């Protein structure tokens, strides 16, 4: 059992060396894309929610 655990961590170490991490500029650019996407989607869903709530309010009168 202990040998399997050691082998697992050796394989993890080998695979980790193959990973290409993004540069600082790429990371910052990706972060901005995520932030802007979240803002756009939240505004869209907010407008939809507001419209549907008004529509339901009118329907219930």
mmCIF file of the N, C-alpha and C atoms, coordinates in Angstrom:
data_MODEL
# 
_entry.id   MODEL 
# 
loop_
_atom_site.group_PDB 
_atom_site.id 
_atom_site.type_symbol 
_atom_site.label_atom_id 
_atom_site.label_alt_id 
_atom_site.label_comp_id 
_atom_site.label_asym_id 
_atom_site.label_entity_id 
_atom_site.label_seq_id 
_atom_site.pdbx_PDB_ins_code 
_atom_site.Cartn_x 
_atom_site.Cartn_y 
_atom_site.Cartn_z 
_atom_site.occupancy 
_atom_site.B_iso_or_equiv 
_atom_site.pdbx_formal_charge 
_atom_site.auth_seq_id 
_atom_site.auth_comp_id 
_atom_site.auth_asym_id 
_atom_site.auth_atom_id 
_atom_site.pdbx_PDB_model_num 
ATOM 1   N N  . UNK A 1 1  ? 0.836   -1.199 0.000   1.00 0.00 ? 1  UNK A N  1 
ATOM 2   C CA . UNK A 1 1  ? 0.000   0.000  0.000   1.00 0.00 ? 1  UNK A CA 1 
ATOM 3   C C  . UNK A 1 1  ? 0.874   1.254  0.000   1.00 0.00 ? 1  UNK A C  1 
ATOM 4   N N  . UNK A 1 2  ? 1.909   1.271  0.835   1.00 0.00 ? 2  UNK A N  1 
ATOM 5   C CA . UNK A 1 2  ? 2.791   2.436  0.921   1.00 0.00 ? 2  UNK A CA 1 
ATOM 6   C C  . UNK A 1 2  ? 3.540   2.641  -0.393  1.00 0.00 ? 2  UNK A C  1 
ATOM 7   N N  . UNK A 1 3  ? 3.898   1.537  -1.054  1.00 0.00 ? 3  UNK A N  1 
ATOM 8   C CA . UNK A 1 3  ? 4.590   1.647  -2.343  1.00 0.00 ? 3  UNK A CA 1 
ATOM 9   C C  . UNK A 1 3  ? 3.689   2.267  -3.413  1.00 0.00 ? 3  UNK A C  1 
ATOM 10  N N  . UNK A 1 4  ? 2.404   1.951  -3.381  1.00 0.00 ? 4  UNK A N  1 
ATOM 11  C CA . UNK A 1 4  ? 1.466   2.532  -4.340  1.00 0.00 ? 4  UNK A CA 1 
ATOM 12  C C  . UNK A 1 4  ? 1.336   4.032  -4.128  1.00 0.00 ? 4  UNK A C  1 
ATOM 13  N N  . UNK A 1 5  ? 1.327   4.451  -2.872  1.00 0.00 ? 5  UNK A N  1 
ATOM 14  C CA . UNK A 1 5  ? 1.221   5.878  -2.562  1.00 0.00 ? 5  UNK A CA 1 
ATOM 15  C C  . UNK A 1 5  ? 2.476   6.609  -3.042  1.00 0.00 ? 5  UNK A C  1 
ATOM 16  N N  . UNK A 1 6  ? 3.642   6.023  -2.794  1.00 0.00 ? 6  UNK A N  1 
ATOM 17  C CA . UNK A 1 6  ? 4.895   6.632  -3.251  1.00 0.00 ? 6  UNK A CA 1 
ATOM 18  C C  . UNK A 1 6  ? 4.929   6.725  -4.771  1.00 0.00 ? 6  UNK A C  1 
ATOM 19  N N  . UNK A 1 7  ? 4.512   5.671  -5.432  1.00 0.00 ? 7  UNK A N  1 
ATOM 20  C CA . UNK A 1 7  ? 4.483   5.666  -6.892  1.00 0.00 ? 7  UNK A CA 1 
ATOM 21  C C  . UNK A 1 7  ? 3.517   6.730  -7.419  1.00 0.00 ? 7  UNK A C  1 
ATOM 22  N N  . UNK A 1 8  ? 2.380   6.871  -6.766  1.00 0.00 ? 8  UNK A N  1 
ATOM 23  C CA . UNK A 1 8  ? 1.412   7.895  -7.160  1.00 0.00 ? 8  UNK A CA 1 
ATOM 24  C C  . UNK A 1 8  ? 2.039   9.283  -7.104  1.00 0.00 ? 8  UNK A C  1 
ATOM 25  N N  . UNK A 1 9  ? 2.738   9.586  -5.999  1.00 0.00 ? 9  UNK A N  1 
ATOM 26  C CA . UNK A 1 9  ? 3.340   10.914 -5.865  1.00 0.00 ? 9  UNK A CA 1 
ATOM 27  C C  . UNK A 1 9  ? 4.500   11.108 -6.833  1.00 0.00 ? 9  UNK A C  1 
ATOM 28  N N  . UNK A 1 10 ? 5.215   10.064 -7.182  1.00 0.00 ? 10 UNK A N  1 
ATOM 29  C CA . UNK A 1 10 ? 6.259   10.160 -8.209  1.00 0.00 ? 10 UNK A CA 1 
ATOM 30  C C  . UNK A 1 10 ? 5.631   10.505 -9.556  1.00 0.00 ? 10 UNK A C  1 
ATOM 31  N N  . UNK A 1 11 ? 4.533   9.860  -9.878  1.00 0.00 ? 11 UNK A N  1 
ATOM 32  C CA . UNK A 1 11 ? 3.848   10.139 -11.140 1.00 0.00 ? 11 UNK A CA 1 
ATOM 33  C C  . UNK A 1 11 ? 3.273   11.552 -11.164 1.00 0.00 ? 11 UNK A C  1 
ATOM 34  N N  . UNK A 1 12 ? 2.776   11.992 -10.030 1.00 0.00 ? 12 UNK A N  1 
ATOM 35  C CA . UNK A 1 12 ? 2.262   13.368 -9.938  1.00 0.00 ? 12 UNK A CA 1 
ATOM 36  C C  . UNK A 1 12 ? 3.390   14.350 -10.198 1.00 0.00 ? 12 UNK A C  1 
ATOM 37  N N  . UNK A 1 13 ? 4.557   14.099 -9.639  1.00 0.00 ? 13 UNK A N  1 
ATOM 38  C CA . UNK A 1 13 ? 5.710   14.978 -9.831  1.00 0.00 ? 13 UNK A CA 1 
ATOM 39  C C  . UNK A 1 13 ? 6.125   15.019 -11.305 1.00 0.00 ? 13 UNK A C  1 
ATOM 40  N N  . UNK A 1 14 ? 6.124   13.875 -11.967 1.00 0.00 ? 14 UNK A N  1 
ATOM 41  C CA . UNK A 1 14 ? 6.479   13.817 -13.388 1.00 0.00 ? 14 UNK A CA 1 
ATOM 42  C C  . UNK A 1 14 ? 5.475   14.607 -14.218 1.00 0.00 ? 14 UNK A C  1 
ATOM 43  N N  . UNK A 1 15 ? 4.197   14.422 -13.942 1.00 0.00 ? 15 UNK A N  1 
ATOM 44  C CA . UNK A 1 15 ? 3.161   15.128 -14.703 1.00 0.00 ? 15 UNK A CA 1 
ATOM 45  C C  . UNK A 1 15 ? 3.185   16.629 -14.436 1.00 0.00 ? 15 UNK A C  1 
ATOM 46  N N  . UNK A 1 16 ? 3.512   17.020 -13.201 1.00 0.00 ? 16 UNK A N  1 
ATOM 47  C CA . UNK A 1 16 ? 3.571   18.440 -12.860 1.00 0.00 ? 16 UNK A CA 1 
ATOM 48  C C  . UNK A 1 16 ? 4.676   19.141 -13.639 1.00 0.00 ? 16 UNK A C  1 
ATOM 49  N N  . UNK A 1 17 ? 5.759   18.440 -13.927 1.00 0.00 ? 17 UNK A N  1 
ATOM 50  C CA . UNK A 1 17 ? 6.852   19.036 -14.703 1.00 0.00 ? 17 UNK A CA 1 
ATOM 51  C C  . UNK A 1 17 ? 6.439   19.303 -16.147 1.00 0.00 ? 17 UNK A C  1 
ATOM 52  N N  . UNK A 1 18 ? 5.396   18.626 -16.636 1.00 0.00 ? 18 UNK A N  1 
ATOM 53  C CA . UNK A 1 18 ? 4.925   18.816 -18.003 1.00 0.00 ? 18 UNK A CA 1 
ATOM 54  C C  . UNK A 1 18 ? 3.985   20.009 -18.141 1.00 0.00 ? 18 UNK A C  1 
ATOM 55  N N  . UNK A 1 19 ? 3.508   20.530 -17.022 1.00 0.00 ? 19 UNK A N  1 
ATOM 56  C CA . UNK A 1 19 ? 2.533   21.620 -17.042 1.00 0.00 ? 19 UNK A CA 1 
ATOM 57  C C  . UNK A 1 19 ? 3.215   22.916 -17.465 1.00 0.00 ? 19 UNK A C  1 
ATOM 58  N N  . UNK A 1 20 ? 2.559   23.644 -18.367 1.00 0.00 ? 20 UNK A N  1 
ATOM 59  C CA . UNK A 1 20 ? 3.048   24.960 -18.778 1.00 0.00 ? 20 UNK A CA 1 
ATOM 60  C C  . UNK A 1 20 ? 2.154   25.999 -18.118 1.00 0.00 ? 20 UNK A C  1 
ATOM 61  N N  . UNK A 1 21 ? 2.695   26.713 -17.151 1.00 0.00 ? 21 UNK A N  1 
ATOM 62  C CA . UNK A 1 21 ? 1.928   27.712 -16.435 1.00 0.00 ? 21 UNK A CA 1 
ATOM 63  C C  . UNK A 1 21 ? 1.906   29.012 -17.234 1.00 0.00 ? 21 UNK A C  1 
ATOM 64  N N  . UNK A 1 22 ? 0.791   29.771 -17.154 1.00 0.00 ? 22 UNK A N  1 
ATOM 65  C CA . UNK A 1 22 ? 0.706   31.016 -17.923 1.00 0.00 ? 22 UNK A CA 1 
ATOM 66  C C  . UNK A 1 22 ? 1.626   32.085 -17.344 1.00 0.00 ? 22 UNK A C  1 
ATOM 67  N N  . UNK A 1 23 ? 2.025   33.008 -18.219 1.00 0.00 ? 23 UNK A N  1 
ATOM 68  C CA . UNK A 1 23 ? 2.845   34.128 -17.757 1.00 0.00 ? 23 UNK A CA 1 
ATOM 69  C C  . UNK A 1 23 ? 1.959   35.102 -16.977 1.00 0.00 ? 23 UNK A C  1 
ATOM 70  N N  . UNK A 1 24 ? 2.596   36.054 -16.342 1.00 0.00 ? 24 UNK A N  1 
ATOM 71  C CA . UNK A 1 24 ? 1.842   37.038 -15.557 1.00 0.00 ? 24 UNK A CA 1 
ATOM 72  C C  . UNK A 1 24 ? 0.884   37.828 -16.449 1.00 0.00 ? 24 UNK A C  1 
ATOM 73  N N  . UNK A 1 25 ? 1.342   38.222 -17.640 1.00 0.00 ? 25 UNK A N  1 
ATOM 74  C CA . UNK A 1 25 ? 0.486   38.987 -18.549 1.00 0.00 ? 25 UNK A CA 1 
ATOM 75  C C  . UNK A 1 25 ? -0.705  38.159 -19.030 1.00 0.00 ? 25 UNK A C  1 
ATOM 76  N N  . UNK A 1 26 ? -0.475  36.888 -19.337 1.00 0.00 ? 26 UNK A N  1 
ATOM 77  C CA . UNK A 1 26 ? -1.574  36.015 -19.756 1.00 0.00 ? 26 UNK A CA 1 
ATOM 78  C C  . UNK A 1 26 ? -2.583  35.831 -18.631 1.00 0.00 ? 26 UNK A C  1 
ATOM 79  N N  . UNK A 1 27 ? -2.085  35.691 -17.422 1.00 0.00 ? 27 UNK A N  1 
ATOM 80  C CA . UNK A 1 27 ? -2.960  35.510 -16.270 1.00 0.00 ? 27 UNK A CA 1 
ATOM 81  C C  . UNK A 1 27 ? -3.812  36.751 -16.022 1.00 0.00 ? 27 UNK A C  1 
ATOM 82  N N  . UNK A 1 28 ? -3.205  37.913 -16.118 1.00 0.00 ? 28 UNK A N  1 
ATOM 83  C CA . UNK A 1 28 ? -3.943  39.168 -15.926 1.00 0.00 ? 28 UNK A CA 1 
ATOM 84  C C  . UNK A 1 28 ? -4.984  39.340 -17.031 1.00 0.00 ? 28 UNK A C  1 
ATOM 85  N N  . UNK A 1 29 ? -4.604  39.029 -18.271 1.00 0.00 ? 29 UNK A N  1 
ATOM 86  C CA . UNK A 1 29 ? -5.553  39.136 -19.386 1.00 0.00 ? 29 UNK A CA 1 
ATOM 87  C C  . UNK A 1 29 ? -6.736  38.203 -19.212 1.00 0.00 ? 29 UNK A C  1 
ATOM 88  N N  . UNK A 1 30 ? -6.465  36.979 -18.810 1.00 0.00 ? 30 UNK A N  1 
ATOM 89  C CA . UNK A 1 30 ? -7.547  36.009 -18.597 1.00 0.00 ? 30 UNK A CA 1 
ATOM 90  C C  . UNK A 1 30 ? -8.452  36.445 -17.449 1.00 0.00 ? 30 UNK A C  1 
ATOM 91  N N  . UNK A 1 31 ? -7.862  37.016 -16.424 1.00 0.00 ? 31 UNK A N  1 
ATOM 92  C CA . UNK A 1 31 ? -8.648  37.491 -15.286 1.00 0.00 ? 31 UNK A CA 1 
ATOM 93  C C  . UNK A 1 31 ? -9.602  38.596 -15.721 1.00 0.00 ? 31 UNK A C  1 
ATOM 94  N N  . UNK A 1 32 ? -9.120  39.519 -16.549 1.00 0.00 ? 32 UNK A N  1 
ATOM 95  C CA . UNK A 1 32 ? -9.988  40.594 -17.035 1.00 0.00 ? 32 UNK A CA 1 
ATOM 96  C C  . UNK A 1 32 ? -11.126 40.042 -17.891 1.00 0.00 ? 32 UNK A C  1 
ATOM 97  N N  . UNK A 1 33 ? -10.834 39.041 -18.701 1.00 0.00 ? 33 UNK A N  1 
ATOM 98  C CA . UNK A 1 33 ? -11.886 38.428 -19.520 1.00 0.00 ? 33 UNK A CA 1 
ATOM 99  C C  . UNK A 1 33 ? -12.964 37.840 -18.628 1.00 0.00 ? 33 UNK A C  1 
ATOM 100 N N  . UNK A 1 34 ? -12.561 37.152 -17.571 1.00 0.00 ? 34 UNK A N  1 
ATOM 101 C CA . UNK A 1 34 ? -13.525 36.550 -16.644 1.00 0.00 ? 34 UNK A CA 1 
ATOM 102 C C  . UNK A 1 34 ? -14.345 37.627 -15.946 1.00 0.00 ? 34 UNK A C  1 
ATOM 103 N N  . UNK A 1 35 ? -13.695 38.672 -15.463 1.00 0.00 ? 35 UNK A N  1 
ATOM 104 C CA . UNK A 1 35 ? -14.399 39.744 -14.749 1.00 0.00 ? 35 UNK A CA 1 
ATOM 105 C C  . UNK A 1 35 ? -15.413 40.418 -15.661 1.00 0.00 ? 35 UNK A C  1 
ATOM 106 N N  . UNK A 1 36 ? -15.011 40.750 -16.884 1.00 0.00 ? 36 UNK A N  1 
ATOM 107 C CA . UNK A 1 36 ? -15.915 41.423 -17.821 1.00 0.00 ? 36 UNK A CA 1 
ATOM 108 C C  . UNK A 1 36 ? -17.076 40.507 -18.205 1.00 0.00 ? 36 UNK A C  1 
ATOM 109 N N  . UNK A 1 37 ? -16.785 39.224 -18.417 1.00 0.00 ? 37 UNK A N  1 
ATOM 110 C CA . UNK A 1 37 ? -17.848 38.271 -18.753 1.00 0.00 ? 37 UNK A CA 1 
ATOM 111 C C  . UNK A 1 37 ? -18.861 38.153 -17.629 1.00 0.00 ? 37 UNK A C  1 
ATOM 112 N N  . UNK A 1 38 ? -18.387 38.086 -16.397 1.00 0.00 ? 38 UNK A N  1 
ATOM 113 C CA . UNK A 1 38 ? -19.288 37.993 -15.242 1.00 0.00 ? 38 UNK A CA 1 
ATOM 114 C C  . UNK A 1 38 ? -20.157 39.237 -15.139 1.00 0.00 ? 38 UNK A C  1 
ATOM 115 N N  . UNK A 1 39 ? -19.579 40.410 -15.360 1.00 0.00 ? 39 UNK A N  1 
ATOM 116 C CA . UNK A 1 39 ? -20.353 41.656 -15.289 1.00 0.00 ? 39 UNK A CA 1 
ATOM 117 C C  . UNK A 1 39 ? -21.431 41.680 -16.372 1.00 0.00 ? 39 UNK A C  1 
ATOM 118 N N  . UNK A 1 40 ? -21.067 41.309 -17.594 1.00 0.00 ? 40 UNK A N  1 
ATOM 119 C CA . UNK A 1 40 ? -22.034 41.323 -18.693 1.00 0.00 ? 40 UNK A CA 1 
ATOM 120 C C  . UNK A 1 40 ? -23.176 40.341 -18.431 1.00 0.00 ? 40 UNK A C  1 
ATOM 121 N N  . UNK A 1 41 ? -22.840 39.135 -18.001 1.00 0.00 ? 41 UNK A N  1 
ATOM 122 C CA . UNK A 1 41 ? -23.879 38.134 -17.744 1.00 0.00 ? 41 UNK A CA 1 
ATOM 123 C C  . UNK A 1 41 ? -24.770 38.557 -16.578 1.00 0.00 ? 41 UNK A C  1 
ATOM 124 N N  . UNK A 1 42 ? -24.168 39.141 -15.533 1.00 0.00 ? 42 UNK A N  1 
ATOM 125 C CA . UNK A 1 42 ? -24.986 39.563 -14.394 1.00 0.00 ? 42 UNK A CA 1 
ATOM 126 C C  . UNK A 1 42 ? -25.920 40.708 -14.788 1.00 0.00 ? 42 UNK A C  1 
ATOM 127 N N  . UNK A 1 43 ? -25.464 41.627 -15.625 1.00 0.00 ? 43 UNK A N  1 
ATOM 128 C CA . UNK A 1 43 ? -26.346 42.702 -16.096 1.00 0.00 ? 43 UNK A CA 1 
ATOM 129 C C  . UNK A 1 43 ? -27.475 42.139 -16.947 1.00 0.00 ? 43 UNK A C  1 
ATOM 130 N N  . UNK A 1 44 ? -27.139 41.206 -17.833 1.00 0.00 ? 44 UNK A N  1 
ATOM 131 C CA . UNK A 1 44 ? -28.155 40.577 -18.675 1.00 0.00 ? 44 UNK A CA 1 
ATOM 132 C C  . UNK A 1 44 ? -29.201 39.869 -17.826 1.00 0.00 ? 44 UNK A C  1 
ATOM 133 N N  . UNK A 1 45 ? -28.753 39.070 -16.861 1.00 0.00 ? 45 UNK A N  1 
ATOM 134 C CA . UNK A 1 45 ? -29.699 38.351 -16.008 1.00 0.00 ? 45 UNK A CA 1 
ATOM 135 C C  . UNK A 1 45 ? -30.499 39.303 -15.127 1.00 0.00 ? 45 UNK A C  1 
ATOM 136 N N  . UNK A 1 46 ? -29.893 40.412 -14.705 1.00 0.00 ? 46 UNK A N  1 
ATOM 137 C CA . UNK A 1 46 ? -30.611 41.408 -13.929 1.00 0.00 ? 46 UNK A CA 1 
ATOM 138 C C  . UNK A 1 46 ? -31.734 42.042 -14.719 1.00 0.00 ? 46 UNK A C  1 
ATOM 139 N N  . UNK A 1 47 ? -31.457 42.367 -15.980 1.00 0.00 ? 47 UNK A N  1 
ATOM 140 C CA . UNK A 1 47 ? -32.483 42.963 -16.845 1.00 0.00 ? 47 UNK A CA 1 
ATOM 141 C C  . UNK A 1 47 ? -33.608 41.956 -17.096 1.00 0.00 ? 47 UNK A C  1 
ATOM 142 N N  . UNK A 1 48 ? -33.251 40.708 -17.360 1.00 0.00 ? 48 UNK A N  1 
ATOM 143 C CA . UNK A 1 48 ? -34.260 39.664 -17.577 1.00 0.00 ? 48 UNK A CA 1 
ATOM 144 C C  . UNK A 1 48 ? -35.116 39.489 -16.321 1.00 0.00 ? 48 UNK A C  1 
ATOM 145 N N  . UNK A 1 49 ? -34.469 39.459 -15.157 1.00 0.00 ? 49 UNK A N  1 
ATOM 146 C CA . UNK A 1 49 ? -35.191 39.292 -13.898 1.00 0.00 ? 49 UNK A CA 1 
ATOM 147 C C  . UNK A 1 49 ? -36.139 40.461 -13.657 1.00 0.00 ? 49 UNK A C  1 
ATOM 148 N N  . UNK A 1 50 ? -35.663 41.664 -13.892 1.00 0.00 ? 50 UNK A N  1 
ATOM 149 C CA . UNK A 1 50 ? -36.505 42.850 -13.710 1.00 0.00 ? 50 UNK A CA 1 
ATOM 150 C C  . UNK A 1 50 ? -37.711 42.809 -14.650 1.00 0.00 ? 50 UNK A C  1 
ATOM 151 N N  . UNK A 1 51 ? -37.451 42.457 -15.907 1.00 0.00 ? 51 UNK A N  1 
ATOM 152 C CA . UNK A 1 51 ? -38.542 42.378 -16.877 1.00 0.00 ? 51 UNK A CA 1 
ATOM 153 C C  . UNK A 1 51 ? -39.564 41.314 -16.512 1.00 0.00 ? 51 UNK A C  1 
ATOM 154 N N  . UNK A 1 52 ? -39.094 40.140 -16.096 1.00 0.00 ? 52 UNK A N  1 
ATOM 155 C CA . UNK A 1 52 ? -40.023 39.069 -15.732 1.00 0.00 ? 52 UNK A CA 1 
ATOM 156 C C  . UNK A 1 52 ? -40.804 39.413 -14.466 1.00 0.00 ? 52 UNK A C  1 
ATOM 157 N N  . UNK A 1 53 ? -40.161 40.076 -13.512 1.00 0.00 ? 53 UNK A N  1 
ATOM 158 C CA . UNK A 1 53 ? -40.877 40.428 -12.292 1.00 0.00 ? 53 UNK A CA 1 
ATOM 159 C C  . UNK A 1 53 ? -41.963 41.460 -12.587 1.00 0.00 ? 53 UNK A C  1 
ATOM 160 N N  . UNK A 1 54 ? -41.682 42.402 -13.460 1.00 0.00 ? 54 UNK A N  1 
ATOM 161 C CA . UNK A 1 54 ? -42.710 43.373 -13.850 1.00 0.00 ? 54 UNK A CA 1 
ATOM 162 C C  . UNK A 1 54 ? -43.838 42.679 -14.627 1.00 0.00 ? 54 UNK A C  1 
ATOM 163 N N  . UNK A 1 55 ? -43.474 41.728 -15.484 1.00 0.00 ? 55 UNK A N  1 
ATOM 164 C CA . UNK A 1 55 ? -44.468 41.001 -16.252 1.00 0.00 ? 55 UNK A CA 1 
ATOM 165 C C  . UNK A 1 55 ? -45.384 40.192 -15.336 1.00 0.00 ? 55 UNK A C  1 
ATOM 166 N N  . UNK A 1 56 ? -44.822 39.551 -14.340 1.00 0.00 ? 56 UNK A N  1 
ATOM 167 C CA . UNK A 1 56 ? -45.613 38.775 -13.382 1.00 0.00 ? 56 UNK A CA 1 
ATOM 168 C C  . UNK A 1 56 ? -46.479 39.720 -12.554 1.00 0.00 ? 56 UNK A C  1 
ATOM 169 N N  . UNK A 1 57 ? -45.917 40.890 -12.188 1.00 0.00 ? 57 UNK A N  1 
ATOM 170 C CA . UNK A 1 57 ? -46.704 41.868 -11.443 1.00 0.00 ? 57 UNK A CA 1 
ATOM 171 C C  . UNK A 1 57 ? -47.908 42.349 -12.212 1.00 0.00 ? 57 UNK A C  1 
ATOM 172 N N  . UNK A 1 58 ? -47.708 42.575 -13.504 1.00 0.00 ? 58 UNK A N  1 
ATOM 173 C CA . UNK A 1 58 ? -48.830 43.000 -14.339 1.00 0.00 ? 58 UNK A CA 1 
ATOM 174 C C  . UNK A 1 58 ? -49.857 41.860 -14.482 1.00 0.00 ? 58 UNK A C  1 
ATOM 175 N N  . UNK A 1 59 ? -49.382 40.654 -14.631 1.00 0.00 ? 59 UNK A N  1 
ATOM 176 C CA . UNK A 1 59 ? -50.281 39.495 -14.810 1.00 0.00 ? 59 UNK A CA 1 
ATOM 177 C C  . UNK A 1 59 ? -51.104 39.230 -13.580 1.00 0.00 ? 59 UNK A C  1 
ATOM 178 N N  . UNK A 1 60 ? -50.579 39.533 -12.400 1.00 0.00 ? 60 UNK A N  1 
ATOM 179 C CA . UNK A 1 60 ? -51.301 39.252 -11.154 1.00 0.00 ? 60 UNK A CA 1 
ATOM 180 C C  . UNK A 1 60 ? -52.278 40.343 -10.755 1.00 0.00 ? 60 UNK A C  1 
ATOM 181 N N  . UNK A 1 61 ? -52.298 41.457 -11.447 1.00 0.00 ? 61 UNK A N  1 
ATOM 182 C CA . UNK A 1 61 ? -53.218 42.550 -11.113 1.00 0.00 ? 61 UNK A CA 1 
ATOM 183 C C  . UNK A 1 61 ? -54.602 42.266 -11.547 1.00 0.00 ? 61 UNK A C  1 
# 
